[in-house]
Amino acid sequence: MATTKIDRAQVADTALRLLNEVGLDGLTLRAIAKELGVQAPALYWHFKNKQALLDEMATVMYRRLMADGIPGAEAESWQEMVRAVSRALRTMMLGYRDGAKVYGGARFTGTDHAESLEVYLGALLKAGFTQRDATRATMTSYAYTMGFVAEEQGTEPRPGERGEGVDVAARAAALAAYPLAAAAGPELFEANDERFEEGLDVVVAGIEAVYPRRG
């Protein structure tokens, strides 16, 4: 009987494709192995556990994000660079069901990410920020985007697909005794694009207000 040969790239690509079908909770090594036509133990030659696979998946997601060049690298200002990077990261994660869960907290399996980080930090230093402040500003904008998408995908597994149990009108009725909390529903669960852009404005304004610049 011929043995099916697989490599890390095949496993990661298959896992990302299945992720869109079954979500992170349904993404098992057994399901991936079945899709590849191998036995589950064959995957352990490439990944010691599921977290190692998630790390590789996140790395592949990052490489795909950078395939057409570093987002924001050609921006005319550091403010627009921050916005461009955040928008690109959000779009990338929204392209995968549970994308934020996979990407957040993962450890890249290579050093690919260093190139884009060098570009971003370099642009911020050129704009007058110190190394410390540039790094913290970068992490703040990253954390905002990660958190926003994680919440977004918690209510919309895919763009435009409302998750179970998320009904703004029903929520308002259930919270009738708390009128302010009830009225907050639309601002919490609707107009995601608008809210994300407004939040980016807050992040950029915060960076400008908190971190002094030289020159």
Disulfide bonds with the S-S distance in Angstrom:
none
